[in-house]
Amino acid sequence: MKRGLIVCGTGIATSTIVIEKLKRWLKTKGLNDQIELHQGKISESLTKQNDYDFIVSTTIVPDEMTDTVINGVPLLTGIEENVVYEQIKNIIG
């Protein structure tokens, strides 16, 4: 099972919206039993990034994390959200 961390600045507002959208998408695709999602704030992700297969962020991430983080803003705007879903689908394999 893959593990994902969904983060925003405070770990409360936009990460909640994104994690709920991802849960709905995973359920419609029959993938909800393949991913365990967790929620947090960006500051926590620095120390926990190795515990997860992917991180979806709705905020700016430190430079050392930019290669390993999926931009979650499209899930807030609805613009090109399929790109985010594809990236996660590719991680699942």
C-alpha positions in Angstrom: 0.0 0.0 0.0 1.3 3.5 -0.9 1.2 6.3 1.5 0.5 9.9 0.7 0.8 13.1 2.7 -1.4 16.0 1.8 -0.1 19.3 3.1 -0.9 23.0 3.2 0.5 25.9 5.3 -1.4 25.1 8.5 -2.6 21.5 7.8 -6.2 22.5 8.2 -7.9 24.4 5.3 -6.8 23.6 1.8 -5.3 20.3 2.7 -8.7 19.2 3.9 -10.3 20.1 0.6 -7.6 18.3 -1.4 -7.6 15.1 0.7 -11.4 14.9 0.4 -11.2 15.3 -3.4 -8.5 12.7 -3.6 -10.5 10.3 -1.5 -13.5 10.7 -3.8 -11.4 10.2 -6.9 -9.7 7.2 -5.5 -13.1 5.6 -4.6 -14.5 6.3 -8.1 -11.4 4.6 -9.7 -11.5 1.7 -7.3 -8.1 2.6 -5.9 -9.0 3.6 -2.4 -7.6 0.4 -1.0 -4.2 1.0 -2.5 -3.4 4.4 -0.9 -3.3 5.5 2.7 -3.7 9.3 2.9 -2.5 11.5 5.8 -2.9 15.3 6.3 -0.4 17.8 7.8 1.3 21.1 7.5 4.2 21.9 5.2 6.7 22.3 8.1 6.1 18.7 9.2 6.7 17.3 5.7 10.4 18.2 5.9 11.0 15.6 8.6 8.4 13.1 7.4 9.0 13.1 3.7 10.8 9.8 3.7 7.8 8.1 5.4 5.6 8.7 2.3 5.5 7.6 -1.3 4.3 11.0 -2.4 3.4 14.4 -1.0 0.7 16.7 -2.5 1.1 20.3 -1.4 -1.1 23.4 -1.9 1.6 25.8 -0.7 5.2 26.6 -1.6 7.7 23.9 -0.7 11.3 24.2 0.2 13.8 23.9 -2.7 15.1 20.6 -1.5 11.6 19.1 -1.9 10.4 20.5 -5.2 11.4 17.3 -7.1 9.4 15.0 -4.9 6.2 17.0 -4.3 3.1 17.1 -6.5 1.5 20.5 -6.9 -2.0 20.2 -5.4 -3.3 23.7 -6.5 -5.1 22.3 -9.5 -7.3 20.3 -7.2 -8.4 23.6 -5.6 -8.9 25.5 -8.9 -10.3 22.6 -11.0 -7.8 23.6 -13.8 -5.8 20.6 -15.0 -6.6 18.5 -12.0 -6.3 15.5 -14.2 -2.6 16.1 -14.2 -2.5 15.6 -10.5 -4.6 12.4 -10.7 -2.3 11.0 -13.4 0.8 11.7 -11.3 -0.8 9.8 -8.3 -2.0 7.0 -10.6 1.6 6.6 -11.9 2.9 6.3 -8.3 0.4 3.5 -7.6 1.7 1.7 -10.6 
